[in-house]
């Protein structure tokens, strides 16, 4: 799911604006817009933060039998 959500965030604004606000290169923004080539590094986390988003690890809910 995260790939689609990041693609939507990157597609919501013009590439030049994202570049200016985040410092990401044009090719990286285009890759993120397509939802592929996601490399979760500090640059991406920082860029999402600059766009007003934050990433968080959320534990999966356990079923009735205690398994994932």
Secondary structure, DSSP 8 states (H G I E B T S, - for coil): -HHHHHHHHHHSS-HHHHHHHH---HHHHHHHHHT------HHHHHHHHHTT-----------TTS--
